[in-house]
Amino acid sequence: MAETLQHVEDMVDNSPVIDVHDTFHQFQEILAELRAKIDARFELHRDPSTLELEAYGDYPDGAGGSLAAYSGPEVDWMVHSWIGNPNASFANLHLTVWLGPQIRVPHLGIALLVWPGGWFYVDGVPRTNMVVDGDYYDRYYAPLDADWLTLRNDPEFEYFVSRAGFIRASLSPTAYCYSFERSERNIGVVRQVLTDYVDRWLRWVDEAEQVPADEREAQAATDLAIRRNIADRDPANVMGVRLFGQETTDKLVRALWGGDRQSERPL
């Protein structure tokens, strides 16, 4: 069971500069397929604060990106984004859905990277302390154990261990976080893992009990704190600074957690 323990910038710096558009486009297609499933389930509206981020940078002539955020009656904040320079080995793509406080289903986090090897992450971000709330663990994480262990034992995938302790603390016990060679077989495995995860997550949403009205404000505050801390403390933010400078990176990070949002939060 191999492990990867490197900073993102080190992975990029220590690799050859190559065109990775083939994998970049495959990752875009995967996220588009997953996004279609999510769009079919939820009512979502683009937050005006991210319209100016529809396209930024100099892509395709250089580094660039796109970030769109949405909210709706059941979704507090959804982000569909990419950042990087596929001409020069690096692209980072995200699809994250932070649910409203009316249910306590884990939030959905997905990321795909080329640097220039492959990397992927998917997790249900917990909304309670599972050591205290064992029933929450039993419902949403225990059933994933067998499949998680199967991929953990796949020699084609190296488990990625973040050098940032805070990021490690943000992961659930069944978070998928792996480096891999960009072979057709491995990308197919990633596609299937992500598809199965999103399908399961959507079933959780449909089957969830409602949170009592007098508990929703506290749940919303907890959700926002988790989202902001993960965005602010992500060590990969250094790549944004490299490509676009601190001011643009700060704007992008705020967009990830909704710091400039104009839409009302669901309660």
C-alpha positions as CSV (number, residue, x, y, z in Angstrom):
1,M,0.0,0.0,0.0
2,A,2.1,2.9,-1.3
3,E,1.7,6.5,-0.1
4,T,2.4,9.9,-1.6
5,L,3.6,12.5,0.8
6,Q,4.5,15.7,-1.1
7,H,3.4,19.3,-1.5
8,V,1.4,20.1,-4.6
9,E,4.0,22.6,-5.8
10,D,6.8,20.0,-5.3
11,M,4.9,17.5,-7.4
12,V,4.6,20.1,-10.2
13,D,8.2,21.4,-9.9
14,N,9.8,18.0,-9.9
15,S,7.9,16.8,-13.0
16,P,8.5,17.4,-16.7
17,V,6.5,20.3,-18.3
18,I,4.1,18.5,-20.7
19,D,0.7,19.2,-22.3
20,V,-2.0,17.4,-20.2
21,H,-5.1,18.5,-22.1
22,D,-6.1,14.9,-22.8
23,T,-6.6,14.1,-19.1
24,F,-7.9,17.6,-18.4
25,H,-10.7,17.1,-20.9
26,Q,-11.5,13.7,-19.6
27,F,-11.7,15.1,-16.1
28,Q,-14.0,17.9,-17.4
29,E,-16.3,15.3,-18.9
30,I,-16.4,13.3,-15.7
31,L,-17.4,16.3,-13.6
32,A,-19.9,17.4,-16.3
33,E,-21.6,13.9,-16.0
34,L,-21.7,14.2,-12.2
35,R,-22.9,17.8,-12.4
36,A,-25.8,16.7,-14.6
37,K,-27.0,14.2,-11.9
38,I,-26.8,17.0,-9.3
39,D,-28.6,19.5,-11.5
40,A,-31.4,17.0,-12.1
41,R,-32.0,16.7,-8.4
42,F,-31.7,20.2,-7.0
43,E,-33.0,23.7,-7.9
44,L,-29.9,25.8,-8.3
45,H,-29.3,29.4,-9.2
46,R,-26.0,31.1,-10.1
47,D,-24.7,33.4,-7.5
48,P,-24.0,36.8,-9.1
49,S,-20.8,37.2,-7.1
50,T,-19.0,34.6,-9.3
51,L,-20.1,35.9,-12.7
52,E,-16.8,37.8,-13.1
53,L,-14.9,34.5,-12.5
54,E,-16.6,32.7,-15.4
55,A,-13.3,32.9,-17.2
56,Y,-10.1,34.5,-15.8
57,G,-6.4,34.4,-16.8
58,D,-5.0,33.9,-20.3
59,Y,-6.1,30.4,-21.1
60,P,-5.6,28.8,-23.7
61,D,-2.4,30.9,-24.2
62,G,-1.4,30.5,-20.6
63,A,-2.8,29.8,-17.1
64,G,-6.5,30.4,-16.6
65,G,-9.6,29.1,-14.9
66,S,-13.3,29.3,-14.3
67,L,-15.3,29.3,-11.1
68,A,-19.1,29.2,-10.8
69,A,-21.0,29.1,-7.6
70,Y,-24.7,28.2,-7.1
71,S,-27.3,28.0,-4.3
72,G,-30.9,27.0,-3.9
73,P,-33.6,25.9,-1.4
74,E,-31.7,22.7,-0.5
75,V,-28.1,23.7,-1.3
76,D,-26.2,26.4,0.6
77,W,-23.2,26.6,-1.8
78,M,-22.2,24.5,-4.8
79,V,-18.9,25.2,-6.7
80,H,-17.9,24.0,-10.1
81,S,-14.4,25.2,-11.0
82,W,-11.0,24.6,-12.5
83,I,-7.7,26.4,-12.3
84,G,-4.3,25.8,-13.9
85,N,-2.3,25.6,-17.1
86,P,-3.0,22.3,-19.0
87,N,-0.3,23.3,-21.5
88,A,2.3,23.1,-18.6
89,S,1.4,20.0,-16.6
90,F,-1.1,21.4,-14.1
91,A,-4.9,21.5,-13.8
92,N,-7.1,21.4,-10.6
93,L,-10.9,20.8,-11.0
94,H,-13.5,20.9,-8.3
95,L,-17.2,20.0,-7.8
96,T,-18.4,20.5,-4.3
97,V,-21.9,20.7,-2.9
98,W,-22.5,22.1,0.6
99,L,-26.1,21.3,1.6
100,G,-28.4,23.5,3.5
101,P,-29.1,22.9,7.3
102,Q,-32.5,21.2,6.7
103,I,-30.8,17.8,6.6
104,R,-27.5,16.5,8.0
105,V,-26.3,14.4,5.1
106,P,-22.6,14.8,4.6
107,H,-21.5,17.5,2.2
108,L,-20.1,16.3,-1.1
109,G,-16.5,17.1,-2.0
110,I,-14.8,16.1,-5.3
111,A,-11.4,17.2,-6.8
112,L,-9.4,16.0,-9.8
113,L,-5.8,17.0,-10.4
114,V,-3.2,16.7,-13.1
115,W,0.3,17.6,-11.9
116,P,1.2,15.9,-14.4
117,G,0.3,12.5,-12.8
118,G,-3.3,11.9,-11.8
119,W,-4.9,12.6,-8.5
120,F,-8.4,12.4,-7.2
121,Y,-10.4,13.1,-4.0
122,V,-14.0,12.4,-3.0
123,D,-15.5,12.5,0.4
124,G,-18.7,13.1,2.4
125,V,-17.6,16.0,4.6
126,P,-19.0,15.1,8.1
127,R,-21.4,17.6,9.8
128,T,-21.1,16.2,13.3
129,N,-18.5,14.6,15.6
130,M,-18.8,11.0,14.7
131,V,-16.9,9.9,17.9
132,V,-19.8,11.4,19.8
133,D,-22.5,10.5,17.3
134,G,-21.9,6.9,16.5
135,D,-25.2,6.5,14.6
136,Y,-24.0,9.1,12.1
137,Y,-20.9,7.1,11.4
138,D,-22.9,3.9,11.2
139,R,-25.3,5.4,8.7
140,Y,-23.0,7.3,6.3
141,Y,-19.5,5.8,6.6
142,A,-19.5,2.2,7.9
143,P,-21.2,1.0,4.7
144,L,-18.4,2.4,2.6
145,D,-15.6,0.6,4.4
146,A,-15.4,-2.5,2.2
147,D,-15.2,-0.5,-1.1
148,W,-12.7,2.0,0.5
149,L,-10.4,-0.8,1.6
150,T,-10.6,-2.4,-1.9
151,L,-9.1,0.7,-3.6
152,R,-6.7,1.1,-0.7
153,N,-5.2,-2.2,-1.7
154,D,-5.1,-1.5,-5.5
155,P,-1.4,-1.3,-6.4
156,E,-2.2,1.2,-9.2
157,F,-3.3,3.8,-6.6
158,E,-1.1,5.5,-4.1
159,Y,-2.8,6.9,-1.0
160,F,-2.1,10.7,-0.8
161,V,-1.2,11.9,2.7
162,S,-1.4,15.7,3.0
163,R,1.5,17.4,4.7
164,A,-1.0,19.7,6.3
165,G,-2.4,18.3,9.5
166,F,-5.5,20.4,9.3
167,I,-6.4,19.0,5.9
168,R,-5.8,15.4,7.2
169,A,-8.2,16.3,10.1
170,S,-10.9,17.4,7.6
171,L,-11.1,14.0,6.0
172,S,-13.6,11.3,6.9
173,P,-12.4,7.7,7.6
174,T,-13.6,6.7,4.1
175,A,-12.2,9.7,2.1
176,Y,-10.7,8.7,-1.2
177,C,-7.5,10.6,-1.8
178,Y,-5.1,9.0,-4.3
179,S,-2.3,9.6,-6.8
180,F,-2.3,7.4,-9.9
181,E,-0.8,7.0,-13.3
182,R,-3.1,8.5,-16.0
183,S,-3.8,5.2,-17.8
184,E,-7.2,4.5,-19.4
185,R,-7.8,1.8,-16.8
186,N,-7.1,4.0,-13.8
187,I,-9.2,6.9,-15.1
188,G,-12.0,4.4,-15.7
189,V,-11.7,3.3,-12.0
190,V,-11.9,7.0,-10.9
191,R,-14.9,7.6,-13.0
192,Q,-16.7,4.6,-11.5
193,V,-15.8,5.5,-8.0
194,L,-17.1,9.0,-8.4
195,T,-20.3,7.9,-10.2
196,D,-21.1,5.4,-7.5
197,Y,-20.3,7.9,-4.7
198,V,-22.6,10.6,-6.2
199,D,-25.4,8.2,-6.9
200,R,-25.2,7.0,-3.2
201,W,-25.0,10.5,-1.9
202,L,-28.1,11.5,-3.8
203,R,-30.0,8.6,-2.3
204,W,-28.9,9.8,1.1
205,V,-30.4,13.2,0.3
206,D,-33.7,11.7,-0.8
207,E,-33.9,9.5,2.3
208,A,-32.8,12.1,4.9
209,E,-34.9,13.2,7.9
210,Q,-35.5,16.9,8.4
211,V,-33.5,18.8,11.0
212,P,-35.7,20.5,13.6
213,A,-36.2,24.2,12.7
214,D,-34.7,25.3,16.0
215,E,-31.4,23.5,15.3
216,R,-30.8,24.8,11.8
217,E,-29.2,28.1,12.6
218,A,-26.5,26.3,14.6
219,Q,-26.0,23.7,11.8
220,A,-25.6,26.4,9.2
221,A,-23.0,28.2,11.3
222,T,-21.0,25.0,11.7
223,D,-21.3,24.2,8.0
224,L,-19.9,27.7,7.1
225,A,-17.0,27.4,9.5
226,I,-16.0,24.1,8.1
227,R,-16.3,25.3,4.5
228,R,-14.3,28.5,5.2
229,N,-11.6,26.8,7.2
230,I,-11.0,24.2,4.5
231,A,-10.8,26.8,1.7
232,D,-8.6,29.2,3.7
233,R,-6.2,26.6,4.9
234,D,-5.8,24.6,1.7
235,P,-2.1,24.3,1.0
236,A,-2.8,24.1,-2.8
237,N,-3.7,27.8,-2.6
238,V,0.0,28.5,-3.2
239,M,-0.5,27.4,-6.8
240,G,-3.1,30.1,-7.3
241,V,-0.7,32.7,-6.0
242,R,2.0,31.4,-8.3
243,L,-0.3,31.7,-11.3
244,F,-2.4,34.8,-10.6
245,G,-1.0,36.6,-7.6
246,Q,-2.3,37.1,-4.1
247,E,-5.3,39.4,-4.9
248,T,-6.9,37.1,-7.4
249,T,-6.2,34.0,-5.3
250,D,-7.9,35.7,-2.3
251,K,-11.0,36.4,-4.4
252,L,-11.0,32.8,-5.6
253,V,-10.7,31.4,-2.1
254,R,-13.6,33.7,-0.9
255,A,-15.7,32.4,-3.8
256,L,-15.0,28.8,-2.6
257,W,-16.7,29.4,0.7
258,G,-19.1,32.2,-0.3
259,G,-17.4,35.2,1.2
260,D,-18.8,37.6,-1.4
261,R,-22.1,35.8,-2.0
262,Q,-25.2,37.8,-2.8
263,S,-27.8,35.0,-2.5
264,E,-29.6,34.2,0.8
265,R,-28.6,31.1,2.7
266,P,-31.3,28.4,3.0
267,L,-32.7,27.7,6.5
